[in-house]
Amino acid sequence: MPLNLKISNIFINSNSKIRTQYFLGSSFDITIIFNVVTVTSAKITILDPSLVTKVNAVNMTKQVDKVYSYTYQSVSTDLNGVYIIQITAVNNGKTIFDERTFELINQTNT
C-alpha cells in the first residue's frame, strides 16, 4: 500500500540561512521535502500582498529523492509586505495543498 502523500517540511532560504524576510530584488530558494521519493506533480504559486499572482502553478524542480525546489527572484519594484506561497502536490491520485509566507522589504526598512 502506498504512503499517503504529505509535506514533511518547507524551507525558504537565501545563502543557506533560513528566514522569512528578504530584501526587494533578492533571490531565494523555496525547498519542499516530501515523505515519498517522487511525486507526480509539485507546483508553486506565489501571491503578493495585494493577492496578485506573481508565480502561477509553476513546476518545481526535483533536486534529489523527496526534495523539490523553486528559486524565486523578486524585483525592486515589487510591493513591500507579506507574500503567500501555495504548494500543490499530486501523487497516486492524492492531491495535497500547503501554504507558507515570507516578507519582502526595502533595504531602508531594516
C-alpha positions as CSV (number, residue, x, y, z in Angstrom):
1,M,0.0,0.0,0.0
2,P,1.5,3.4,-1.0
3,L,2.2,6.0,1.6
4,N,-0.2,8.9,2.0
5,L,1.4,11.9,0.4
6,K,2.4,14.7,2.8
7,I,4.9,17.6,3.0
8,S,7.4,16.9,5.7
9,N,8.9,20.4,5.6
10,I,9.2,23.6,3.7
11,F,12.3,25.8,3.8
12,I,12.7,29.3,2.5
13,N,16.4,30.3,2.4
14,S,19.0,32.5,0.9
15,N,22.7,31.9,1.2
16,S,22.0,28.9,3.4
17,K,20.2,31.0,6.0
18,I,16.6,30.1,6.8
19,R,14.5,33.1,7.3
20,T,11.2,34.7,6.3
21,Q,12.2,38.3,5.5
22,Y,14.0,39.3,2.3
23,F,15.0,42.5,0.5
24,L,13.1,43.5,-2.6
25,G,15.2,42.5,-5.6
26,S,16.7,39.4,-3.9
27,S,16.6,35.8,-5.0
28,F,16.0,32.8,-2.7
29,D,15.1,29.1,-2.8
30,I,11.9,27.5,-1.6
31,T,12.6,23.9,-0.9
32,I,9.9,21.2,-0.2
33,I,10.6,17.8,1.4
34,F,8.0,15.1,0.8
35,N,7.5,11.8,2.6
36,V,7.7,9.9,-0.7
37,V,10.7,9.6,-3.2
38,T,9.0,11.1,-6.2
39,V,5.7,13.0,-6.6
40,T,3.7,13.1,-9.9
41,S,3.5,16.8,-9.7
42,A,4.8,19.6,-7.4
43,K,3.7,23.1,-8.3
44,I,4.2,26.5,-6.7
45,T,2.1,29.7,-6.8
46,I,3.2,32.9,-5.2
47,L,0.8,35.8,-4.4
48,D,1.9,39.3,-3.5
49,P,0.4,41.3,-0.6
50,S,-2.5,42.5,-2.9
51,L,-3.1,38.9,-3.8
52,V,-1.8,39.4,-7.3
53,T,-0.3,36.2,-8.7
54,K,3.5,36.6,-9.2
55,V,4.1,32.9,-10.0
56,N,1.3,30.7,-11.3
57,A,1.3,26.9,-10.7
58,V,4.9,26.5,-11.9
59,N,6.5,23.1,-11.7
60,M,9.1,22.7,-9.0
61,T,12.4,21.0,-9.8
62,K,13.3,17.7,-8.3
63,Q,16.7,18.0,-6.7
64,V,17.1,14.5,-5.1
65,D,14.7,11.9,-3.8
66,K,11.9,13.6,-1.8
67,V,13.3,17.2,-2.3
68,Y,11.8,19.7,-4.8
69,S,12.8,23.4,-5.1
70,Y,12.0,26.6,-6.8
71,T,14.1,29.8,-7.0
72,Y,12.1,33.0,-6.7
73,Q,13.6,36.2,-8.0
74,S,11.9,39.3,-6.7
75,V,12.3,42.7,-8.3
76,S,13.0,46.0,-6.6
77,T,9.6,47.4,-7.8
78,D,7.6,44.5,-6.1
79,L,5.4,45.5,-3.2
80,N,6.6,45.6,0.4
81,G,4.7,43.1,2.6
82,V,3.8,39.5,3.2
83,Y,3.7,37.2,0.2
84,I,1.9,33.8,0.2
85,I,3.5,30.6,-1.1
86,Q,1.0,27.9,-2.2
87,I,2.3,24.4,-2.8
88,T,0.1,21.8,-4.6
89,A,1.4,18.3,-5.0
90,V,-0.1,15.2,-6.5
91,N,1.0,11.5,-6.1
92,N,-1.0,8.3,-6.7
93,G,-4.2,10.3,-7.3
94,K,-4.0,12.2,-4.0
95,T,-3.6,16.0,-4.0
96,I,-2.3,18.0,-1.1
97,F,-2.0,21.7,-0.5
98,D,0.1,23.8,1.9
99,E,0.8,27.5,2.4
100,R,3.7,29.5,3.9
101,T,4.5,33.2,3.9
102,F,7.6,35.4,3.5
103,E,8.0,39.1,3.6
104,L,9.7,41.4,1.2
105,I,11.1,44.8,2.4
106,N,13.1,47.7,1.2
107,Q,16.7,47.7,2.4
108,T,15.9,51.0,4.0
109,N,13.3,49.3,6.3
110,T,15.9,47.4,8.3
